[in-house]
Amino acid sequence: MDLIELLKALILGFVEGMTEFAPVSSTGHMIIVDDMWLKTKEFLGSSSANTFKIVIQLGSILAVVVVMWKRMLSLVGLYKIEGQTSKQRFHLGHVIAGIIPAGIFGVLFEDMIDEHLFSIHTVIIGLIIGAILMIIADKFGPKKPAITSLDQISYGKALKIGLVQCLSLWPGFSRSGATISGGVLLGLDHKTAADFTFIMAVPIMAGASGLSLIKHWEDINPDHFTFYVVGFISAFVFALLSIKFFLKLISRIKLTPFAIYRIVLAAVLLVVLYF
């Protein structure tokens, strides 16, 4: 495997890591960068290229666990967050309530989504509609959110945010964009909504990626092992940086700047495709 191919793995890991948890759609960016530019399917093969994307997504998931390790341990009672009480505590049940809707819809419509929705055109639609939802959340969300900590989230709120998360099954919509918007509209501040989004992402992404990896295990070519490793490490490192930066940024700038970026990106893609 030559240096150019390893550079492609590094770039794709960068794209995955930087966009997975920002509300700009990592799936959309991966489709754009790979299908329109790097074209890894040409040297990896279609099945192996798809498996590679699963592998680097696991790198991003690991970054969340590292950044939010205290919260992850607190979910199962192995760590006590300062200020928590026995009556007011965010735990595993809230996460389960949040991931159930997307889990059900994902299983029911997985084949249809894979077959019909992974294209530049569907990504453009997702980018625009997701941007509109984000602008609505910033404009109509409460000026003084009632929920400023994960420990204040109720099961009902968690389930409702999980229902909004289902929108992210459409490529280009963005999981974090949908769930943060839903959380803000339901009374969470932006930082808390982002925290909940990242924690929910771990089991749902790990589960989906793990099942896909098992399903496509035979597609992994040992000759491409170095390519997978470089992509995984790149995704992990850049996701680590992205998460820390985003959690500091989101409380200050909120969602609208990301929405504007999405609309501009969609416009550029339309120009590239049709002009």
TORSETI-796014 format. One record per residue (C-alpha): residue number from 1; residue in one letter; x, y, z. Coordinates in nm, 2 decimals, padded with zeros to 4 digits. Example, Ala and Ser with C-alpha at 12.3 -4.5 7.8 and 13.67 -1.06 7.14 Angstrom:
! residues 2
{rec 1,"a",{01.23,-00.45,00.78}},
{rec 2,"s",{01.37,-00.11,00.71}},
! end
This chain:
! residues 275
{rec 1,"m",{00.00,00.00,00.00}},
{rec 2,"d",{00.16,00.33,-00.11}},
{rec 3,"l",{00.19,00.66,00.06}},
{rec 4,"i",{-00.09,00.82,-00.14}},
{rec 5,"e",{-00.34,00.56,-00.03}},
{rec 6,"l",{-00.24,00.60,00.33}},
{rec 7,"l",{-00.28,00.97,00.30}},
{rec 8,"k",{-00.64,00.90,00.18}},
{rec 9,"a",{-00.70,00.70,00.50}},
{rec 10,"l",{-00.56,00.99,00.70}},
{rec 11,"i",{-00.79,01.24,00.53}},
{rec 12,"l",{-01.10,01.02,00.57}},
{rec 13,"g",{-01.02,00.97,00.93}},
{rec 14,"f",{-00.99,01.35,00.97}},
{rec 15,"v",{-01.32,01.40,00.80}},
{rec 16,"e",{-01.49,01.14,01.01}},
{rec 17,"g",{-01.34,01.26,01.34}},
{rec 18,"m",{-01.40,01.63,01.28}},
{rec 19,"t",{-01.76,01.59,01.16}},
{rec 20,"e",{-01.91,01.30,01.35}},
{rec 21,"f",{-02.01,01.50,01.65}},
{rec 22,"a",{-02.05,01.85,01.50}},
{rec 23,"p",{-02.40,01.92,01.36}},
{rec 24,"v",{-02.29,01.91,01.00}},
{rec 25,"s",{-02.34,01.54,00.91}},
{rec 26,"s",{-02.04,01.31,00.90}},
{rec 27,"t",{-02.21,01.07,00.66}},
{rec 28,"g",{-02.28,01.36,00.42}},
{rec 29,"h",{-01.92,01.47,00.43}},
{rec 30,"m",{-01.79,01.12,00.39}},
{rec 31,"i",{-02.00,01.07,00.09}},
{rec 32,"i",{-01.89,01.40,-00.06}},
{rec 33,"v",{-01.52,01.36,00.01}},
{rec 34,"d",{-01.49,00.99,-00.08}},
{rec 35,"d",{-01.75,00.95,-00.37}},
{rec 36,"m",{-01.66,01.28,-00.53}},
{rec 37,"w",{-01.28,01.30,-00.46}},
{rec 38,"l",{-01.09,01.02,-00.30}},
{rec 39,"k",{-01.29,00.73,-00.45}},
{rec 40,"t",{-01.15,00.46,-00.22}},
{rec 41,"k",{-01.39,00.20,-00.37}},
{rec 42,"e",{-01.16,00.20,-00.68}},
{rec 43,"f",{-00.87,00.04,-00.49}},
{rec 44,"l",{-01.03,-00.11,-00.19}},
{rec 45,"g",{-01.34,-00.25,-00.36}},
{rec 46,"s",{-01.69,-00.15,-00.27}},
{rec 47,"s",{-01.74,-00.39,00.02}},
{rec 48,"s",{-01.40,-00.32,00.18}},
{rec 49,"a",{-01.45,00.06,00.14}},
{rec 50,"n",{-01.78,00.04,00.33}},
{rec 51,"t",{-01.62,-00.17,00.60}},
{rec 52,"f",{-01.33,00.08,00.63}},
{rec 53,"k",{-01.59,00.35,00.71}},
{rec 54,"i",{-01.73,00.13,00.99}},
{rec 55,"v",{-01.39,00.09,01.14}},
{rec 56,"i",{-01.30,00.46,01.15}},
{rec 57,"q",{-01.64,00.53,01.30}},
{rec 58,"l",{-01.54,00.31,01.59}},
{rec 59,"g",{-01.24,00.54,01.63}},
{rec 60,"s",{-01.47,00.83,01.68}},
{rec 61,"i",{-01.68,00.64,01.93}},
{rec 62,"l",{-01.37,00.56,02.14}},
{rec 63,"a",{-01.29,00.93,02.15}},
{rec 64,"v",{-01.63,01.00,02.32}},
{rec 65,"v",{-01.56,00.74,02.58}},
{rec 66,"v",{-01.22,00.89,02.66}},
{rec 67,"v",{-01.35,01.25,02.68}},
{rec 68,"m",{-01.66,01.16,02.88}},
{rec 69,"w",{-01.53,00.87,03.09}},
{rec 70,"k",{-01.66,01.00,03.42}},
{rec 71,"r",{-02.02,01.02,03.28}},
{rec 72,"m",{-01.98,00.68,03.11}},
{rec 73,"l",{-01.88,00.52,03.45}},
{rec 74,"s",{-02.15,00.71,03.63}},
{rec 75,"l",{-02.42,00.55,03.40}},
{rec 76,"v",{-02.35,00.22,03.57}},
{rec 77,"g",{-02.29,00.35,03.92}},
{rec 78,"l",{-01.91,00.33,03.91}},
{rec 79,"y",{-01.85,00.70,03.95}},
{rec 80,"k",{-02.04,00.97,04.13}},
{rec 81,"i",{-02.07,01.31,03.95}},
{rec 82,"e",{-02.04,01.61,04.19}},
{rec 83,"g",{-02.39,01.74,04.28}},
{rec 84,"q",{-02.57,01.41,04.20}},
{rec 85,"t",{-02.83,01.28,04.43}},
{rec 86,"s",{-03.00,00.94,04.44}},
{rec 87,"k",{-03.33,01.10,04.32}},
{rec 88,"q",{-03.17,01.33,04.05}},
{rec 89,"r",{-02.93,01.13,03.85}},
{rec 90,"f",{-02.87,01.07,03.49}},
{rec 91,"h",{-02.82,00.70,03.43}},
{rec 92,"l",{-02.83,00.42,03.18}},
{rec 93,"g",{-03.21,00.42,03.17}},
{rec 94,"h",{-03.22,00.77,03.02}},
{rec 95,"v",{-02.97,00.66,02.75}},
{rec 96,"i",{-03.18,00.35,02.67}},
{rec 97,"a",{-03.50,00.57,02.64}},
{rec 98,"g",{-03.31,00.80,02.41}},
{rec 99,"i",{-03.18,00.53,02.17}},
{rec 100,"i",{-03.49,00.30,02.15}},
{rec 101,"p",{-03.67,00.50,01.87}},
{rec 102,"a",{-03.37,00.53,01.63}},
{rec 103,"g",{-03.27,00.17,01.71}},
{rec 104,"i",{-03.62,00.04,01.61}},
{rec 105,"f",{-03.64,00.26,01.30}},
{rec 106,"g",{-03.28,00.18,01.20}},
{rec 107,"v",{-03.34,-00.20,01.21}},
{rec 108,"l",{-03.68,-00.17,01.02}},
{rec 109,"f",{-03.55,00.05,00.74}},
{rec 110,"e",{-03.18,-00.03,00.73}},
{rec 111,"d",{-03.19,-00.20,00.39}},
{rec 112,"m",{-03.41,00.08,00.23}},
{rec 113,"i",{-03.18,00.35,00.37}},
{rec 114,"d",{-02.86,00.18,00.24}},
{rec 115,"e",{-03.01,00.11,-00.10}},
{rec 116,"h",{-03.19,00.44,-00.17}},
{rec 117,"l",{-03.06,00.72,00.05}},
{rec 118,"f",{-02.68,00.72,00.03}},
{rec 119,"s",{-02.62,00.97,-00.26}},
{rec 120,"i",{-02.51,01.33,-00.30}},
{rec 121,"h",{-02.87,01.43,-00.39}},
{rec 122,"t",{-03.02,01.29,-00.07}},
{rec 123,"v",{-02.73,01.44,00.13}},
{rec 124,"i",{-02.81,01.79,-00.01}},
{rec 125,"i",{-03.17,01.75,00.10}},
{rec 126,"g",{-03.07,01.64,00.45}},
{rec 127,"l",{-02.82,01.93,00.48}},
{rec 128,"i",{-03.08,02.19,00.40}},
{rec 129,"i",{-03.37,02.05,00.61}},
{rec 130,"g",{-03.14,01.98,00.90}},
{rec 131,"a",{-03.02,02.34,00.88}},
{rec 132,"i",{-03.37,02.47,00.89}},
{rec 133,"l",{-03.45,02.26,01.21}},
{rec 134,"m",{-03.13,02.40,01.37}},
{rec 135,"i",{-03.23,02.76,01.30}},
{rec 136,"i",{-03.58,02.70,01.44}},
{rec 137,"a",{-03.43,02.55,01.75}},
{rec 138,"d",{-03.21,02.86,01.81}},
{rec 139,"k",{-03.50,03.10,01.74}},
{rec 140,"f",{-03.78,02.93,01.92}},
{rec 141,"g",{-03.60,02.74,02.20}},
{rec 142,"p",{-03.64,02.90,02.55}},
{rec 143,"k",{-03.42,03.20,02.62}},
{rec 144,"k",{-03.36,03.07,02.97}},
{rec 145,"p",{-03.35,02.69,02.95}},
{rec 146,"a",{-03.49,02.50,03.25}},
{rec 147,"i",{-03.25,02.20,03.21}},
{rec 148,"t",{-02.89,02.29,03.24}},
{rec 149,"s",{-02.75,01.95,03.35}},
{rec 150,"l",{-02.78,01.59,03.24}},
{rec 151,"d",{-02.91,01.50,03.58}},
{rec 152,"q",{-03.22,01.71,03.52}},
{rec 153,"i",{-03.33,01.52,03.21}},
{rec 154,"s",{-03.65,01.31,03.26}},
{rec 155,"y",{-03.73,00.98,03.09}},
{rec 156,"g",{-04.00,01.15,02.89}},
{rec 157,"k",{-03.76,01.42,02.77}},
{rec 158,"a",{-03.50,01.15,02.68}},
{rec 159,"l",{-03.76,00.96,02.48}},
{rec 160,"k",{-03.88,01.27,02.29}},
{rec 161,"i",{-03.52,01.36,02.20}},
{rec 162,"g",{-03.47,01.00,02.08}},
{rec 163,"l",{-03.77,01.04,01.85}},
{rec 164,"v",{-03.62,01.35,01.70}},
{rec 165,"q",{-03.29,01.16,01.66}},
{rec 166,"c",{-03.47,00.94,01.41}},
{rec 167,"l",{-03.45,01.22,01.15}},
{rec 168,"s",{-03.07,01.16,01.14}},
{rec 169,"l",{-03.13,00.82,00.97}},
{rec 170,"w",{-03.16,01.04,00.65}},
{rec 171,"p",{-02.80,01.09,00.54}},
{rec 172,"g",{-02.70,01.45,00.56}},
{rec 173,"f",{-02.94,01.53,00.84}},
{rec 174,"s",{-02.68,01.48,01.12}},
{rec 175,"r",{-02.74,01.29,01.44}},
{rec 176,"s",{-02.60,01.57,01.66}},
{rec 177,"g",{-02.78,01.84,01.46}},
{rec 178,"a",{-03.12,01.66,01.51}},
{rec 179,"t",{-03.07,01.56,01.88}},
{rec 180,"i",{-02.93,01.90,01.99}},
{rec 181,"s",{-03.21,02.08,01.81}},
{rec 182,"g",{-03.47,01.85,01.97}},
{rec 183,"g",{-03.31,01.90,02.31}},
{rec 184,"v",{-03.30,02.28,02.28}},
{rec 185,"l",{-03.67,02.29,02.17}},
{rec 186,"l",{-03.75,02.07,02.47}},
{rec 187,"g",{-03.59,02.30,02.72}},
{rec 188,"l",{-03.23,02.19,02.75}},
{rec 189,"d",{-02.94,02.43,02.71}},
{rec 190,"h",{-02.71,02.38,02.42}},
{rec 191,"k",{-02.43,02.23,02.62}},
{rec 192,"t",{-02.65,01.98,02.80}},
{rec 193,"a",{-02.82,01.88,02.47}},
{rec 194,"a",{-02.47,01.82,02.32}},
{rec 195,"d",{-02.36,01.61,02.62}},
{rec 196,"f",{-02.67,01.40,02.59}},
{rec 197,"t",{-02.62,01.36,02.22}},
{rec 198,"f",{-02.26,01.24,02.25}},
{rec 199,"i",{-02.34,00.99,02.53}},
{rec 200,"m",{-02.63,00.85,02.33}},
{rec 201,"a",{-02.41,00.82,02.03}},
{rec 202,"v",{-02.18,00.56,02.20}},
{rec 203,"p",{-02.42,00.26,02.23}},
{rec 204,"i",{-02.62,00.34,01.92}},
{rec 205,"m",{-02.31,00.39,01.70}},
{rec 206,"a",{-02.11,00.11,01.86}},
{rec 207,"g",{-02.41,-00.13,01.82}},
{rec 208,"a",{-02.47,-00.03,01.46}},
{rec 209,"s",{-02.10,-00.03,01.37}},
{rec 210,"g",{-02.04,-00.36,01.56}},
{rec 211,"l",{-02.32,-00.54,01.38}},
{rec 212,"s",{-02.22,-00.41,01.04}},
{rec 213,"l",{-01.86,-00.51,01.11}},
{rec 214,"i",{-01.96,-00.86,01.20}},
{rec 215,"k",{-02.19,-00.88,00.89}},
{rec 216,"h",{-01.91,-00.76,00.66}},
{rec 217,"w",{-01.61,-00.93,00.84}},
{rec 218,"e",{-01.53,-01.14,00.54}},
{rec 219,"d",{-01.49,-00.82,00.33}},
{rec 220,"i",{-01.18,-00.71,00.53}},
{rec 221,"n",{-00.87,-00.77,00.32}},
{rec 222,"p",{-00.55,-00.83,00.53}},
{rec 223,"d",{-00.36,-00.64,00.26}},
{rec 224,"h",{-00.56,-00.33,00.37}},
{rec 225,"f",{-00.49,-00.37,00.74}},
{rec 226,"t",{-00.25,-00.07,00.75}},
{rec 227,"f",{-00.51,00.14,00.57}},
{rec 228,"y",{-00.77,00.06,00.84}},
{rec 229,"v",{-00.53,00.13,01.13}},
{rec 230,"v",{-00.43,00.47,00.99}},
{rec 231,"g",{-00.79,00.56,00.94}},
{rec 232,"f",{-00.90,00.44,01.29}},
{rec 233,"i",{-00.62,00.63,01.46}},
{rec 234,"s",{-00.68,00.95,01.26}},
{rec 235,"a",{-01.05,00.94,01.33}},
{rec 236,"f",{-00.99,00.89,01.70}},
{rec 237,"v",{-00.74,01.17,01.74}},
{rec 238,"f",{-00.94,01.43,01.54}},
{rec 239,"a",{-01.27,01.33,01.71}},
{rec 240,"l",{-01.09,01.38,02.04}},
{rec 241,"l",{-01.00,01.73,01.94}},
{rec 242,"s",{-01.33,01.80,01.78}},
{rec 243,"i",{-01.54,01.70,02.08}},
{rec 244,"k",{-01.34,01.91,02.33}},
{rec 245,"f",{-01.35,02.21,02.10}},
{rec 246,"f",{-01.72,02.17,02.02}},
{rec 247,"l",{-01.84,02.14,02.38}},
{rec 248,"k",{-01.66,02.47,02.46}},
{rec 249,"l",{-01.80,02.64,02.15}},
{rec 250,"i",{-02.16,02.53,02.14}},
{rec 251,"s",{-02.27,02.74,02.44}},
{rec 252,"r",{-02.13,03.06,02.28}},
{rec 253,"i",{-02.23,03.03,01.91}},
{rec 254,"k",{-02.52,02.79,01.93}},
{rec 255,"l",{-02.65,02.61,01.62}},
{rec 256,"t",{-02.71,02.88,01.36}},
{rec 257,"p",{-02.35,02.92,01.23}},
{rec 258,"f",{-02.34,02.55,01.17}},
{rec 259,"a",{-02.68,02.57,00.99}},
{rec 260,"i",{-02.54,02.85,00.77}},
{rec 261,"y",{-02.24,02.64,00.68}},
{rec 262,"r",{-02.47,02.35,00.59}},
{rec 263,"i",{-02.67,02.57,00.36}},
{rec 264,"v",{-02.36,02.71,00.19}},
{rec 265,"l",{-02.22,02.36,00.15}},
{rec 266,"a",{-02.55,02.24,-00.01}},
{rec 267,"a",{-02.54,02.54,-00.25}},
{rec 268,"v",{-02.19,02.46,-00.35}},
{rec 269,"l",{-02.28,02.10,-00.42}},
{rec 270,"l",{-02.58,02.20,-00.63}},
{rec 271,"v",{-02.35,02.43,-00.84}},
{rec 272,"v",{-02.09,02.14,-00.88}},
{rec 273,"l",{-02.36,01.90,-00.99}},
{rec 274,"y",{-02.57,02.11,-01.22}},
{rec 275,"f",{-02.36,02.39,-01.35}},
! end
